[in-house]
Every structure is written in structure tokens, then in C-alpha cells.
């Protein structure tokens, strides 16, 4: 009988991702890409909704993918609040505002993806972030 590796449940397609973006069209595309890769995706239209979803979700959230600039709570604020109750959280920030200082409020070395991006770019970045360190 072979032993199951300790991170067998972290293999590609077996994580839970909280997707936060105020643009429905972006959420739809990202959701489709992630679900096609067999990730369990929780969807939030803004930062406040993301906090409510995370609070009521009984399981692990392996990764938060959040837009940087949204009405209400911005992406860095969402990540910071979520990390208080989920210390093993990983975060991937995304934004379409390449001409702005995207790193404002984002921890040094944070994971970032510029919009627009391809499905392949998103998949590679998600896999890399899931294998990397947590935010804490």
C-alpha cells in the first residue's frame, strides 16, 4: 500500500480560489479559465462581498485573486483583512492600469498579473503562486 503524499490535495486543480473583481466580464472569463482547470472558485463582485464569502466559507481558501482597484475596499485592503483570519492565504493581484503605480499598498514581492492576460498566463501564474509562500 502506498502512502498519499502530504500535499496531494494541493495538486493542480484541487485548490479553492476566491476571485474578487468588480467587472462581471472579467470575473466570467477568469472563472471559466479556473473552473476548466478544475479549481473550486468562489466569486465576489467587490471587497466587502469577498470578506463575507470568506467568513462564511467553512473550508480552506488557497488563493485570492483580486483586482487592485475597485469601489470600496481595494485589492490590498481585501488581502490584508483576509490574512488576519486566514494566515495561510496566498494572493494574486491583477490590474489593467499599467500606467499607474500598481504597487501602492501592495507588499514588496507581491504576486501581480497585468490585464489583459491569456488563459495560459493566468494558469501559469496561479500554479506558481499556489506553490509559493503565503502572505504571512
C-alpha positions in Angstrom: 0.0 0.0 0.0 1.4 3.4 -1.0 1.3 6.4 1.3 -0.5 9.5 0.0 1.9 12.5 -0.2 1.1 15.2 2.4 0.3 17.8 -0.3 -1.7 15.5 -2.6 -4.7 17.7 -2.0 -2.7 20.7 -3.3 -2.2 19.2 -6.8 -3.2 21.3 -9.8 -7.0 21.7 -9.9 -7.7 20.8 -6.3 -7.5 24.2 -4.6 -10.1 26.7 -3.7 -9.8 30.2 -5.1 -11.6 33.4 -4.1 -12.0 35.6 -7.2 -12.6 39.3 -6.5 -13.3 41.8 -9.3 -15.9 44.4 -9.8 -16.2 43.8 -13.5 -18.6 41.0 -14.4 -17.0 40.4 -17.8 -13.5 39.9 -16.2 -15.0 37.6 -13.5 -16.8 35.5 -16.1 -13.6 34.9 -18.1 -11.4 34.2 -15.2 -14.0 32.0 -13.6 -14.3 29.9 -16.8 -10.5 29.5 -17.1 -10.1 28.5 -13.4 -13.0 26.1 -13.5 -11.7 24.5 -16.7 -8.5 23.8 -14.7 -10.7 22.1 -12.1 -10.3 24.7 -9.3 -13.2 25.4 -6.9 -13.9 29.1 -7.4 -15.8 31.4 -5.0 -16.8 34.6 -6.8 -17.1 38.1 -5.3 -18.1 41.3 -7.0 -16.3 43.6 -4.5 -14.1 43.5 -1.4 -16.9 43.6 1.0 -18.6 40.6 -0.6 -15.2 38.8 -0.6 -14.9 39.2 3.2 -18.5 37.9 3.7 -17.8 34.9 1.5 -14.5 34.1 3.2 -16.1 34.4 6.6 -18.9 32.0 5.7 -16.8 29.5 3.8 -16.0 26.6 6.1 -13.1 25.2 4.1 -9.7 26.4 3.1 -9.2 29.2 0.6 -5.9 28.5 -1.0 -5.6 31.7 -3.2 -7.3 35.0 -3.5 -7.2 36.6 -7.0 -8.2 40.2 -6.6 -8.4 43.3 -8.8 -6.3 46.2 -7.4 -8.7 49.0 -7.9 -12.4 48.5 -7.0 -15.0 50.7 -5.5 -14.9 50.3 -1.7 -12.1 48.1 -0.5 -9.2 47.9 -2.8 -7.4 44.6 -3.5 -4.5 45.2 -1.0 -7.1 46.0 1.7 -9.0 42.9 1.0 -5.9 40.7 1.1 -4.8 42.3 4.4 -8.2 41.8 6.1 -8.4 38.2 4.8 -4.9 37.3 6.0 -5.9 38.2 9.6 -8.2 35.2 9.8 -6.6 33.0 7.1 -2.8 33.1 7.8 -2.0 30.5 5.1 -3.6 32.6 2.3 -1.8 33.3 -1.0 -2.7 36.3 -3.0 -2.5 37.3 -6.7 -3.2 40.9 -7.6 -4.3 41.9 -11.1 -5.0 45.2 -12.7 -5.4 46.8 -16.1 -3.9 50.1 -15.1 -0.3 49.6 -16.2 0.4 53.4 -16.2 -0.3 53.8 -12.5 1.8 52.9 -9.5 0.3 49.5 -9.2 2.3 48.5 -6.2 0.9 51.2 -3.9 -0.4 49.4 -0.8 0.9 46.0 -2.1 3.5 44.2 -0.1 7.0 44.1 -1.6 7.4 41.0 -3.7 3.6 40.5 -4.1 2.3 38.4 -7.0 0.9 40.5 -9.8 -0.7 39.9 -13.2 -1.3 42.7 -15.7 -4.7 42.7 -17.6 -5.3 41.7 -20.2 -3.7 38.3 -19.9 -4.2 35.0 -21.7 -5.7 31.9 -20.1 -2.3 30.3 -20.3 -0.7 33.2 -18.5 -3.3 33.1 -15.8 -3.0 29.3 -15.3 0.8 29.5 -15.1 0.7 32.3 -12.6 -1.9 30.6 -10.4 0.2 27.4 -10.3 3.3 29.4 -9.4 1.5 31.4 -6.6 0.0 28.2 -5.2 3.5 26.7 -4.9 4.9 29.8 -3.4 4.9 31.3 0.1 1.9 32.6 2.0 1.3 36.3 2.7 2.1 36.0 6.4 
